[in-house]
């Protein structure tokens, strides 16, 4: 009998839509509820660790917004967009022009030709050139200019069928102010949208980013905590993990065994990226074994080794030897929960030949925050910032530990 070859359905890549989006039902319902606001009182933050599917979730709710008669604009929020206020304004105008270019607006009147003809309106397309020109001729600060442009857009939209515009930006943890250069692009963004929403103009922000995002927003403007509702994406539960593994391979001639499904769900920790990565490797192995007529088995140790080299090792390579020792202590002190500097220093005294002092640990943890290894969850409390990083650290050979 001829054996049928199926393409591997799994996609372990940043932002790529998985073959089956498991879970996230509650989060999707929360987004639907936010869309029903009138006027807009809350914007949305989607946050979580790397690998939980923030970008995928953002893409999955875009069709919902469009179906509910919202216009949707946005892209990745690059660091360059957050360098100056002018750059931030340019980012917003560029994205906005995509949905306004088919609109027109009256810019003046011309006298009609012929007896009894009245004045006729002069209309212009609201493309990027028009929006940018209006921005440039408007007096005032960058925020004043931007508000005038956005209010002009709404004045042409409000009589139409669309409820408003969603400005959706991924990687929004790149947003920041630069007080040393007197540039406040993040504050500009928050101020403009709060001003518009006070005037009941339905322009909504949807920002996606790492767990540090909300604290950055609050630091920029204290009122921010009242502007946003937060959706925190975590790991999938057992049932959703199993669906993410099994649904994409329904109908394949070599379905994963029950033992394989349980092992993949456990090894992935329920994180969508790792489910995709491990399943892709298992699928490739099973397809080869199937074609060769071999008994199907999974070399999980080899898959873990590949995951280590492709996902964790590049990050690990950026840490110094002493930073790696500190991360090992954190991995011992942290049970996938919060940890404090005091807990780390106390744990280091039992593990290391040269324990960390409080001041030294504090400085090094601050550096690890900047490097993306840990993040400050709340005042005085920290967490590891990369899923399954603890298990990777504990698999490493760390120099400087006590010999026991």
N, C-alpha and C positions, 0 to 999 in steps of 0.2 A: 504493500500500500504506500502510495506517495505521501511523504510527510510534508505538512504545510509549515512554512516559515512565517512567523509573525514579527512585525517590527517591534522593537522595544518601546513600550509606551511611556516609560518613566523619564522625567526631565529634571535632573538635579542641577538647576541653574538659577541664578538670581533673577527673580521677576518673571520667569516662564510659568505660564499657567499649567498646573498639573493635569493629568488626564482625568482626574476626578477630584473635585474640591470637597474634602471631608470636613464635617463639623462646621463651626462658625455660624450656626443657625441663630443663636441668641444675639451675636454681634450684628448680623444682618438685620434682624428685627429692630435692633437699637438704631441702626442707620435709617431704616424706613421711618421710624418715629421722629427722628430729627428732621427729616424732610418735610414733615407736616407742620413745622413751626410757621406762625404768622402773627407778629413779626418774628424775625430771627433773634433769639436770645442766646443761643448756644451755637458755637462752631464745634468742630470735631478734631480730636487728636487720636490717631491710631498708633499705638506704640507696642513695643515688645523687643525681645532679644533678636539678634540675627538668626535667621533660619526658621522663624515661626510663621513666615508667610505674609508679612505686612504688605509688600508690593502686590502679591497675588490677590490679597483681600481687597486692596484698593481697586485693582482692575475688575474684580468680581462685582463690586458695588456700583461701578460706573454705569453699566446698563440699567441698573435700577433707577439711578438718578435721571437718566435720559428718558426712561419710560414714564417717570413721574413728572415729565415736562420741565426739567431743569436743563439748562445748557451746562456743559462740563468743559473746563479748560485746565491746563496745568501740565507739568512735566517734573523731572527731577530738579530739586533745588540745589544747584551746584554752588560750590564755595564762591565762585566768581560773582554770582548774583547777589551775594551777601557782603561784598566788599565795600560798596558805597550805596548811598540812597538813590543815586541816579541809576545804578545798575539794577537795583530792585524795581524801580519804576519801569525801566526798560523791559525787565522780565515780565511784569504784569501786563504792560501794553502789548508786547509781542504775543503773549498767549491770548489775551482778550481779542486781538484783531482777527484771530482765526474764526471766531463765531460772529463778529460784528461786520466782517467784510461784505456780507450780503445785505446789510442794512444801509439805509440812506438817512440823511439829516438835512434840514434846511439851513443854508448858510447865508441867505440873502434873498433879494427880489430883483427881478428885471422887468422893465416895462413891456407890456404886451404890444404886439404889432397889430395895427388896424384900429379903425374907429370903434370906440366903446370897449376896447380891450383893457382889462385891469392889469395890475402887476401880477407876475407869475413867480412862484418860489423857485429859487435856485437850490438844487439838491446835490449832495456829494455822497459818494460811498464812504462808509465809516471803516475804511481799511487802515492798515498800520500807518501809512503816510498821513492820513487825516488825524488819527489819534495822537501821533507824535507831534504834528504841527500844532494842534490845540494845546498839548502839554507845554510846548516851548513858548507859545505866545501868552500863556496865562501867567500873571504876576504872582509873586509870593514864593514860599518855600516849596520844596519838592512835594511835601504832603499836600499843600494847597493845590498845586497843579494836578496831582493825581486824583484828588477828590473831584475836581471840576470835570476831568475827563470821564471818570466813572459815573458821575451823576448825569452827564450828558448822554452816556450810553443807556442808562436806565430810562431817561426821559423818552427815548425812542423805542424802548422795549415794553414799557409798562402797559401799553394798550394791546399788546400781542397775547399769544397763548402761553408763552413761557413764564414759569413761576419766578425764575431768577437765574443766577449763575453760580455754579460751584467752582471755586478756585482750588484745585487739588494739587498738592506738592509732596512728592516723595523725597526721602533723605533730608527731611526738614531739620534734622539735628545740625546741619551745616549753617543754619541761620544764627547770626550773632551780631551784636553791636561792636563798634570799634571806637571807644571813647578817646583813645590816644590820638586818633585821626579825626575826631569830631564827626564821625560817620555813624548813623544809627539806623541801618536798614531794617533790622528786626523791629525796633520800636515804631518805625515808619509803617510797616505792614500792619501791626496791631492797631495803631492809631487810626489809620485810614479806614480799616474795616469796622472798628467800633463806631467811628463817626457816621459811616454810611448806614449801619444797622440802627443807630439811634434815629435816623431819618426814615426808618422803615424801608430802606432799599434792600431787597433780598439778595445780597451777594454774600455767599458763605465760604468760609475757609475750611478745608479739610487737609490736615497736615499729618504726614506719616513719618515716623522716625524712631530712633532708639530711646530707651527709657530716660535718657538725660534731656530729652526735648522739652518736657513740661517745665522742669526746673529752670531751663534757659529762658523760656517764655516769661515765667513769673519774675525772674530776676530782671528782665528787661522792663516789664510793666507790672506793677503789683496787682492791677485789676484783672490781669490775664486769667486768673483762676476762676473768675466769674464769666469769662468769655467762652470757655471750652468745656465740652463733655469728653471724657476719655474712654476709649475702647482699648483695653489691654489684651493683646493676643498672647496666649500661653501655649503650652504643649497640648496636643490632642489627647483625649481620654482613650481608654483601651478600645472601646467600640468604634470610635471614629478612626483610630489608627488602623484597625483591622480593615475597615472599609477603604481607606486610602491605599492599602496594600492589595486588597482582593478585587475591588471593582474594576480597575484598569485591565485585569487579565481574564475577565470573564469571557469564556469561549475559546481561550487558548488551549492547545492540546497538552500542555504540561502545567497545570495549575500548581501553585505553591502548596506544599503539604501543610497540615495543621501545625506541625512542629516548626516548620519554616516561618509561618506567619507569626507565631508566638515569639520566636527568636528575633525576627526583624522588629516587631513592635517593641520588644524589650530593649534591644540594642539601640534603637533610634531614640529612645526616651520620649517618644511621642512628638518629636519635632519634625514638621513637614519636610524640611530640606533633607534631613538625614534619612527619612523614610524613602524619599525619592532616590537618594544616592545609593543606599543599600539595596533597594529593590532593583535598580538598574543593573547593579553588579550581579545580583542573584539571577535576574532574568537572563542576562548574557550567558552565565554559567549553565543554567538549566537548559537553554536553547541548544547549546553545544552538546551537552550530555544527551539530550533528547535525540538530536540528529545522529549521534554516534551509537545510539541504543544503549547507553550506559545508565547505571542506576544514578538517580539524581541526588546529589548531596551538596551542601553549601560549606565552603572553606571560610568560615566567619573570621578566623584569625587573619587571613590574607585580606579580607575586605576591610577589617579594622586598620590594618597596616596601610592600606591605600588611602583610607579616610584620613588617617594621621598625616600622611605625607602630602596630601592635596589640600586639606582644609586647615589643619591645626599647625603643621610645621612652619608654613610661611609666617604666621603670627608669632610663634614661639621663637623663631630665629631673630626677631627684633628685640628680644629681651636680653639684658646682660646676665652674667652668671649669678650675680647677687639678686637681681630681680627674679630670676627663676627660683632661687631658694625661697624668697619671700612668697612667691606664688604657690610653692609647694606647702609652705606653712598655712597659707590661706586655704588651700584645698583640704588640709587636715582639719582646720578649724571650722570650715564652712560645710554645713550639711545641706547644700543647695538652698541655704537660707541666708539671712543677713549675718554680717560679722562686723565687729568693731576693731579699732586699732588696739585697744586693750586686750581683747581676746587673741589677736594675732601675736602680740608681744609675749603674752603668757604662754601660748602654745609654742612659740619659738624657743622659750627657755627649756622646754622638755625635749625638743627635737634637735637643736642645733649646737654645734661646738661654739659658734659665735652668735648668740641670740641678738635679736633686734631690740634697740631701745625705743621708747615711745616716740621721741622726736624723729629718729631716723625712719621708723616704720611709717610715720605720718607723711613724711616727705616722699618716700618711695611709693606709697599708695596713691598719692596725688599724681605722681608721674605715671603710674599704671592706669589711672583714670584717663589721662591724656592719650595714652597708647591704646586704649580700648580694651584692656584686659578686665578691668573692674569698673563699676560705676557707683556713684553715691545715690542710694535709694532714698534716703532722707537724712536729716541732720545726724551726723555721727555714725550712720549705718551704711554698709557697702554690700555689694553682691558681685559675683563673677558675671562678666558681661557677655560671655560666649557660651552657648549651650554645649553641654557635655565636656566643657573645658576641664572640669575637675578630674574626670576619669582619664583624660589625656595626660594631665600633669602627673597623676599618680602612676602612670605607666612609664614615666621618664626616670632616668638615673640622674639624681641630683647630687652634685658635689657639695660637701660642707655639712653633711648630716652626721650626727653622732653614730658611732659604731656600737650597736647594741646586740 
